[in-house]
Amino acid sequence: MTVSRPAIVIFGAAVRADGSASDTLLRRVAAAAAFGAVQDLPIYMPTGAVGRHGGSEASVMAGLLAGFGVPAGDIVLEETGTDTLSSVRAVARLLRHHRGPVYAASSAYHLPRCLILLRLAGVRAWKCPPPLFPAATGIRKRWFWRMREMAAIPWDVGIIAALRVTGRV
């Protein structure tokens, strides 16, 4: 993909049993669409494979983006990523020849890991403003997600660093 348009990578979240977007997924897409509305012809790249329910996270996000008025031709699905690290690796391959700015769209607690991994994978990425309201409303649940990220960052960084050494990012 050799283009200079902005690319907005949207990291997935759960799809409900009925195939609809979880609150987290909906908020991530809404934030990406709002940010994209003030960009010059952005390309949206939702990432996420089929999880426990419904279609792929990426395809559910594409449907939401269409509802926000994004033309289908401006959406590039990445449907192989089963977690943040595999999504980053897949997106890095797709953006290998991309010359425009790249933005990561996710929840506030998740953005630091997304940005670190994208940059380690060779993608110069910046953050898209996260959703204003967290999907998790209880303080325990919010801290659970924050603590999960604190553990995941060094783990994923170690893996991607080893992949870089072997040239397999």
C-alpha positions as CSV (number, residue, x, y, z in Angstrom):
1,M,0.0,0.0,0.0
2,T,2.0,3.0,-1.2
3,V,-0.1,6.1,-0.3
4,S,0.4,9.3,1.6
5,R,-3.1,9.4,3.1
6,P,-3.4,9.2,6.9
7,A,-4.0,5.6,8.1
8,I,-6.1,5.0,11.2
9,V,-5.5,1.6,12.7
10,I,-8.4,0.6,15.0
11,F,-7.6,-2.2,17.5
12,G,-10.4,-4.7,18.1
13,A,-12.3,-5.7,21.1
14,A,-15.0,-8.2,21.8
15,V,-18.0,-8.9,19.6
16,R,-21.2,-9.9,21.5
17,A,-22.9,-13.2,21.1
18,D,-25.5,-11.6,18.8
19,G,-22.7,-10.4,16.5
20,S,-23.0,-6.8,17.6
21,A,-20.2,-4.6,18.8
22,S,-19.3,-4.5,22.5
23,D,-19.4,-1.0,24.1
24,T,-15.6,-1.0,24.0
25,L,-15.5,-1.8,20.3
26,L,-18.2,0.8,19.5
27,R,-16.4,3.5,21.5
28,R,-13.1,2.8,19.7
29,V,-14.7,3.0,16.3
30,A,-16.6,6.2,17.2
31,A,-13.4,7.8,18.4
32,A,-11.6,6.8,15.2
33,A,-14.4,8.0,13.0
34,A,-14.5,11.4,14.8
35,F,-10.8,11.8,14.5
36,G,-10.9,10.7,10.8
37,A,-13.6,13.3,10.1
38,V,-11.0,16.0,10.5
39,Q,-8.2,14.3,8.5
40,D,-7.6,14.5,4.8
41,L,-9.1,11.4,3.2
42,P,-8.0,8.9,5.8
43,I,-7.8,5.1,5.3
44,Y,-9.3,3.1,8.2
45,M,-7.7,-0.1,9.1
46,P,-9.8,-2.1,11.6
47,T,-7.9,-5.1,12.9
48,G,-9.2,-8.3,14.6
49,A,-10.0,-11.8,13.8
50,V,-13.1,-13.9,14.7
51,G,-13.3,-14.2,18.4
52,R,-15.8,-16.2,20.5
53,H,-18.8,-14.7,18.7
54,G,-20.0,-13.4,15.4
55,G,-17.9,-12.2,12.5
56,S,-14.4,-10.8,12.8
57,E,-13.8,-7.8,15.0
58,A,-12.5,-6.0,11.8
59,S,-15.7,-6.7,9.8
60,V,-17.9,-5.6,12.7
61,M,-15.9,-2.4,12.9
62,A,-16.2,-1.9,9.1
63,G,-20.0,-2.1,9.5
64,L,-19.8,0.6,12.2
65,L,-17.6,2.8,10.1
66,A,-20.1,2.5,7.3
67,G,-22.7,3.7,9.7
68,F,-20.5,6.7,10.4
69,G,-20.5,7.5,6.7
70,V,-17.1,6.1,5.8
71,P,-17.0,4.8,2.2
72,A,-16.2,1.1,1.9
73,G,-13.2,2.0,-0.4
74,D,-11.6,3.8,2.5
75,I,-11.6,0.7,4.8
76,V,-8.8,-1.9,4.7
77,L,-9.7,-4.9,6.8
78,E,-7.0,-6.8,8.7
79,E,-8.8,-10.0,9.9
80,T,-5.9,-12.2,11.1
81,G,-4.9,-10.5,14.3
82,T,-6.0,-12.6,17.3
83,D,-4.4,-10.3,19.9
84,T,-2.6,-6.9,20.0
85,L,0.8,-8.3,19.1
86,S,-0.4,-10.3,16.1
87,S,-2.5,-7.3,15.0
88,V,0.5,-5.1,15.1
89,R,2.6,-7.5,13.1
90,A,-0.1,-7.9,10.4
91,V,-0.7,-4.1,10.2
92,A,3.1,-3.5,10.0
93,R,3.2,-5.7,6.9
94,L,0.3,-4.0,5.3
95,L,1.8,-0.5,6.0
96,R,5.3,-1.5,4.8
97,H,5.2,1.0,1.9
98,H,2.8,3.5,3.4
99,R,4.1,7.1,3.4
100,G,1.4,9.0,5.2
101,P,0.9,9.4,9.0
102,V,-0.3,6.4,11.0
103,Y,-2.6,6.8,14.0
104,A,-3.6,4.1,16.5
105,A,-7.2,4.1,17.8
106,S,-8.0,2.2,20.9
107,S,-9.1,2.7,24.5
108,A,-6.9,5.0,26.7
109,Y,-5.6,2.1,28.8
110,H,-4.6,0.2,25.7
111,L,-3.0,2.9,23.5
112,P,0.5,2.9,25.1
113,R,1.0,-0.7,24.3
114,C,-0.3,-0.3,20.8
115,L,2.0,2.7,20.1
116,I,5.1,1.0,21.6
117,L,4.5,-2.2,19.6
118,L,3.8,-0.4,16.4
119,R,7.0,1.7,16.7
120,L,9.0,-1.4,17.5
121,A,7.5,-3.0,14.4
122,G,8.8,-0.1,12.4
123,V,5.6,1.9,12.1
124,R,5.9,5.5,13.1
125,A,2.5,5.9,14.8
126,W,0.8,8.5,16.9
127,K,-2.3,8.2,19.0
128,C,-5.8,9.0,17.9
129,P,-7.6,10.7,20.8
130,P,-9.2,7.8,22.8
131,P,-12.9,7.5,23.6
132,L,-14.0,10.1,26.2
133,F,-15.7,7.6,28.4
134,P,-14.3,4.2,29.4
135,A,-16.4,1.2,28.7
136,A,-15.7,-0.2,32.1
137,T,-17.6,1.9,34.6
138,G,-16.5,0.3,37.9
139,I,-13.2,1.2,39.4
140,R,-12.2,-2.4,40.0
141,K,-12.8,-3.3,36.4
142,R,-10.9,-0.2,35.1
143,W,-7.9,-1.1,37.4
144,F,-8.1,-4.7,36.2
145,W,-7.5,-3.6,32.6
146,R,-4.8,-1.2,33.6
147,M,-2.9,-3.9,35.5
148,R,-3.4,-6.3,32.6
149,E,-1.7,-3.8,30.3
150,M,1.2,-3.3,32.8
151,A,1.9,-7.0,32.6
152,A,1.4,-7.3,28.8
153,I,3.7,-4.4,27.8
154,P,7.0,-6.0,28.9
155,W,5.8,-9.4,27.6
156,D,4.9,-8.2,24.2
157,V,7.9,-5.9,24.0
158,G,10.2,-8.9,24.7
159,I,8.5,-10.9,22.0
160,I,8.7,-8.2,19.3
161,A,12.3,-7.4,20.2
162,A,13.2,-11.0,19.7
163,L,11.3,-11.1,16.4
164,R,13.2,-8.0,15.3
165,V,16.5,-9.6,16.0
166,T,15.5,-12.6,13.9
167,G,14.0,-10.4,11.1
168,R,10.5,-11.8,11.6
169,V,8.6,-8.7,12.7
